[in-house]
């Protein structure tokens, strides 16, 4: 028995698959960053290098349909003790438009002791009609170890 699936062609596909973003060092400030770009892509910064997570995990394809009419929010945030975003595009559970890149940073600058900053959270994308069309779970770690 054979099964066939017909996939739509030319349609819009939303996805946010999630990732772990980890920056660790014994000699410099550690910065873990997640950027949801207005062009439909998602970038990460870890170990001083910015890369696109994967073209397979763009928040929307084709990227040409990305516009400021889509929204993003961060939700279900769980912190290690003492951790907080150093830079956050918006507060938890607040929808913000994707007309520009939206950035969340976790930075460990603790130069005298061992740091261990960690956060788990979800990202959700909403389409122009107001429906949540994609979500994914992320972990960010900024681990400075000067011991």
Residue frames relative to the residue before (quaternion, step in Angstrom):
aa qw qx qy qz dx dy dz
X 1.0000 0.0000 0.0000 0.0000 0.00 0.00 0.00
X 0.1706 -0.7837 0.5925 0.0757 3.57 -0.90 0.93
X 0.1890 -0.7535 0.6191 0.1155 3.51 -1.13 0.74
X 0.0967 -0.7839 0.6117 0.0439 3.54 -0.96 0.87
X 0.1394 -0.7702 0.6184 0.0699 3.50 -1.04 0.82
X 0.2327 -0.7507 0.6005 0.1471 3.54 -0.88 0.89
X 0.1806 -0.7861 0.5861 0.0767 3.52 -0.72 1.11
X 0.4974 -0.6497 0.4717 0.3285 3.57 -0.94 0.78
X 0.2503 -0.7490 0.5932 0.1561 3.54 -1.09 0.72
X 0.8180 0.2650 -0.1931 0.4726 3.53 -1.11 0.68
X 0.5118 0.6674 -0.4127 0.3497 3.60 1.22 0.13
X 0.5304 -0.5911 0.5035 0.3401 3.52 -1.38 0.14
X 0.0946 -0.7927 0.6018 0.0219 3.56 -0.93 0.95
X 0.1405 -0.7819 0.6048 0.0564 3.58 -0.82 1.05
X 0.1505 0.7797 -0.6015 0.0874 3.56 -1.03 0.77
X 0.0258 0.7309 -0.6820 0.0054 3.53 -1.17 0.69
X 0.1283 -0.8691 0.4751 0.0506 3.57 0.07 1.27
X 0.4846 -0.6639 0.4463 0.3538 3.59 1.18 -0.32
X 0.0213 0.7841 -0.6191 0.0397 3.55 -1.31 0.34
X 0.3350 -0.6599 0.6141 0.2742 3.50 -1.41 0.11
X 0.1178 -0.7750 0.6203 0.0282 3.55 -0.84 1.07
X 0.0074 0.8391 -0.5350 0.0983 3.54 -0.41 1.27
X 0.0275 0.7704 -0.6365 0.0242 3.58 -0.82 1.00
X 0.1091 0.7929 -0.5918 0.0960 3.56 -0.70 1.07
X 0.0744 0.7902 -0.6011 0.0939 3.54 -1.10 0.76
X 0.3262 -0.7086 0.5835 0.2258 3.52 -1.32 0.33
X 0.7807 0.3704 -0.1659 0.4751 3.61 1.21 -0.15
X 0.7886 0.2363 -0.1415 0.5497 3.64 1.16 -0.03
X 0.6454 -0.4716 0.4221 0.4277 3.51 -1.35 0.18
X 0.2711 -0.7660 0.5660 0.1394 3.56 -0.98 0.87
X 0.0179 -0.7966 0.6038 -0.0247 3.55 -0.88 0.99
X 0.0728 -0.7426 0.6653 0.0267 3.55 -0.82 1.07
X 0.0103 0.8212 -0.5670 0.0635 3.60 -0.74 1.06
X 0.1291 -0.7372 0.6588 0.0766 3.50 -1.19 0.78
X 0.0412 -0.7908 0.6107 -0.0064 3.56 -0.87 1.02
X 0.1618 -0.7369 0.6511 0.0829 3.54 -0.84 1.07
X 0.2226 -0.8370 0.4927 0.0848 3.57 -0.27 1.31
X 0.5747 -0.6021 0.4442 0.3313 3.53 -1.20 0.63
X 0.6621 0.5266 -0.3062 0.4365 3.62 1.19 -0.45
X 0.6510 -0.5474 0.3056 0.4279 3.59 1.28 0.22
X 0.6385 0.5256 -0.3281 0.4565 3.60 1.25 -0.10
X 0.2594 -0.7264 0.6126 0.1723 3.55 -1.37 0.26
X 0.1149 -0.8040 0.5826 0.0316 3.58 -0.84 1.04
X 0.1577 -0.7469 0.6331 0.1281 3.51 -1.33 0.40
X 0.1912 -0.7230 0.6495 0.1376 3.53 -1.27 0.58
X 0.2300 0.7330 -0.6181 0.1668 3.54 -0.81 1.06
X 0.8398 0.0794 -0.1036 0.5270 3.55 -1.08 0.84
X 0.6854 -0.5455 0.2406 0.4182 3.54 0.95 1.12
X 0.6596 0.4761 -0.3112 0.4913 3.62 1.20 0.33
X 0.2253 -0.7518 0.6070 0.1250 3.56 -0.93 0.99
X 0.0719 0.7847 -0.6115 0.0723 3.55 -0.87 0.99
X 0.5125 -0.5826 0.5183 0.3596 3.51 -1.25 0.43
X 0.5440 -0.6191 0.4359 0.3617 3.59 -0.87 0.86
X 0.6747 -0.3831 0.2849 0.5629 3.58 0.83 -1.00
X 0.5017 -0.6373 0.4737 0.3431 3.57 -0.99 0.70
X 0.5819 0.5727 -0.3684 0.4447 3.59 1.25 -0.35
X 0.7538 0.3546 -0.1999 0.5158 3.59 1.19 -0.47
X 0.2242 0.7454 -0.5802 0.2397 3.58 1.07 0.65
X 0.5225 -0.6586 0.4199 0.3420 3.58 -0.98 0.71
X 0.7867 0.0323 -0.0580 0.6137 3.57 1.24 -0.33
X 0.0124 0.7555 -0.6550 -0.0080 3.53 -1.14 0.76
X 0.4789 -0.2199 -0.8471 0.0688 1.47 -1.89 1.59
X 0.6154 -0.5956 0.3827 0.3464 3.55 -1.11 0.72
X 0.5562 0.6387 -0.3821 0.3697 3.60 1.15 -0.50
X 0.6662 0.4954 -0.3209 0.4557 3.62 1.14 -0.42
X 0.4570 0.6601 -0.4639 0.3744 3.61 1.27 -0.03
X 0.1718 0.7756 -0.5916 0.1374 3.55 -0.86 0.95
X 0.6924 -0.4996 0.3431 0.3916 3.53 -1.30 0.17
X 0.5504 0.6138 -0.3987 0.4017 3.59 1.27 -0.01
X 0.6027 0.5125 -0.3595 0.4949 3.59 1.29 -0.13
X 0.2159 -0.7773 0.5806 0.1099 3.57 -1.17 0.60
X 0.1651 -0.7554 0.6251 0.1069 3.53 -1.32 0.41
X 0.0354 0.7738 -0.6320 -0.0238 3.54 -1.24 0.45
X 0.3314 -0.6869 0.6113 0.2113 3.49 -1.35 0.44
X 0.0371 0.8099 -0.5801 0.0786 3.56 -0.91 0.92
X 0.7985 0.3018 -0.2241 0.4702 3.58 -1.32 0.19
X 0.2035 0.8128 -0.5156 0.1791 3.58 0.98 0.88
X 0.0078 -0.7717 0.6351 -0.0326 3.56 -0.93 1.03
X 0.1710 -0.8262 0.5357 0.0328 3.56 -0.62 1.24
X 0.4349 -0.5600 0.6050 0.3622 3.48 -1.40 0.21
X 0.6678 -0.5004 0.3550 0.4214 3.59 -1.18 0.40
X 0.8409 0.2097 -0.1684 0.4697 3.56 -0.94 0.95
X 0.5785 0.5939 -0.3837 0.4068 3.59 1.20 -0.11
X 0.0981 0.7545 -0.6464 0.0573 3.53 -1.28 0.56
X 0.5647 -0.5668 0.4506 0.3960 3.57 -1.14 0.49
X 0.3946 -0.6948 0.5508 0.2411 3.56 -1.00 0.85
X 0.7561 0.0492 -0.0123 0.6525 3.53 1.16 -0.71
X 0.0772 0.7983 -0.5955 0.0477 3.58 -0.81 0.92
X 0.5259 -0.6693 0.4386 0.2882 3.51 -0.94 0.99
X 0.7803 -0.1008 0.0906 0.6106 3.57 1.09 -0.71
X 0.6085 -0.5424 0.4313 0.3866 3.52 -1.28 0.34
X 0.6703 -0.4935 0.3699 0.4128 3.54 -1.26 0.41
X 0.8488 0.1679 -0.1797 0.4681 3.54 -1.12 0.91
X 0.5597 0.5805 -0.4047 0.4312 3.63 1.22 0.24
X 0.3318 -0.7327 0.5607 0.1968 3.59 -0.72 1.06
X 0.0064 0.7752 -0.6315 0.0147 3.57 -1.01 0.88
X 0.5237 -0.6601 0.4372 0.3144 3.55 -1.04 0.77
X 0.4015 -0.7112 0.5333 0.2206 3.53 -1.27 0.51
X 0.2321 0.7772 -0.5428 0.2180 3.57 0.93 0.94
X 0.7536 0.1483 -0.1051 0.6318 3.58 1.33 -0.34
X 0.6485 -0.4924 0.3902 0.4297 3.58 -1.26 0.23
X 0.1894 -0.7643 0.6096 0.0917 3.56 -1.06 0.84
X 0.1229 -0.8404 0.5271 -0.0288 3.54 -0.66 1.22
X 0.0579 -0.7449 0.6635 0.0385 3.52 -1.16 0.82
X 0.0920 -0.8052 0.5858 0.0045 3.61 -0.79 1.11
X 0.0826 -0.7243 0.6808 0.0711 3.50 -1.24 0.67
X 0.0003 0.8307 -0.5524 0.0692 3.59 -0.45 1.24
X 0.1342 -0.7661 0.6261 0.0557 3.55 -0.94 0.99
X 0.0339 -0.8190 0.5717 -0.0347 3.57 -0.46 1.25
X 0.3639 0.7630 -0.4708 0.2526 3.56 1.25 0.20
X 0.0882 -0.8591 0.5040 0.0146 3.58 -0.06 1.28
X 0.6977 0.4790 -0.2889 0.4475 3.60 1.17 -0.11
X 0.7881 0.1677 -0.1002 0.5837 3.60 1.18 -0.39
X 0.6247 -0.5167 0.4133 0.4146 3.53 -1.28 -0.04
X 0.1774 -0.7803 0.5943 0.0805 3.54 -0.83 1.05
X 0.0220 -0.7871 0.6164 0.0031 3.53 -1.19 0.44
X 0.0959 0.8072 -0.5701 0.1195 3.58 0.24 1.28
X 0.0472 0.8007 -0.5841 0.1244 3.51 -0.82 1.07
X 0.0578 0.7881 -0.6112 0.0446 3.57 -1.02 0.83
X 0.1606 -0.7396 0.6462 0.0976 3.54 -1.13 0.79
X 0.1377 0.7926 -0.5815 0.1210 3.60 -0.98 0.80
X 0.3598 -0.6897 0.5785 0.2452 3.53 -1.36 0.17
X 0.2135 -0.7192 0.6448 0.1463 3.53 -1.27 0.59
X 0.0765 -0.7826 0.6168 0.0355 3.57 -1.00 0.86
X 0.2062 -0.7457 0.6231 0.1147 3.55 -1.15 0.76
X 0.1439 -0.7788 0.6078 0.0577 3.55 -1.01 0.92
X 0.3906 -0.7272 0.5168 0.2269 3.58 -0.94 0.89
X 0.7198 -0.4569 0.2897 0.4350 3.62 -1.24 0.21
X 0.6399 0.5215 -0.3304 0.4576 3.61 1.16 -0.46
X 0.5631 -0.6318 0.3729 0.3804 3.59 1.27 -0.14
X 0.5452 0.6079 -0.4029 0.4134 3.59 1.25 0.23
X 0.4224 -0.6607 0.5501 0.2872 3.58 -1.02 0.79
X 0.1277 -0.8419 0.5241 0.0115 3.55 -0.57 1.23
X 0.8005 0.0565 -0.0374 0.5955 3.61 1.21 -0.25
X 0.0625 0.7734 -0.6304 0.0233 3.53 -1.20 0.60
X 0.0084 0.7944 -0.6071 0.0171 3.53 -1.20 0.56
X 0.4113 -0.7068 0.5268 0.2319 3.55 -1.22 0.55
X 0.1080 -0.7989 0.5916 0.0062 3.53 -0.97 0.98
X 0.1267 -0.7314 0.6619 0.1045 3.51 -1.34 0.48
X 0.0699 -0.7694 0.6335 0.0416 3.55 -0.99 0.88
X 0.0423 -0.7865 0.6160 -0.0078 3.55 -1.00 0.94
X 0.0267 -0.7417 0.6701 0.0102 3.54 -1.02 0.92
X 0.0207 0.8454 -0.5225 0.1091 3.52 -0.15 1.36
X 0.0296 -0.7990 0.5998 -0.0323 3.56 -0.25 1.30
X 0.0004 -0.8062 0.5903 -0.0402 3.56 -0.71 1.08
X 0.0325 -0.8208 0.5683 -0.0466 3.53 -0.32 1.31
X 0.4323 0.7334 -0.4438 0.2798 3.59 1.20 0.28
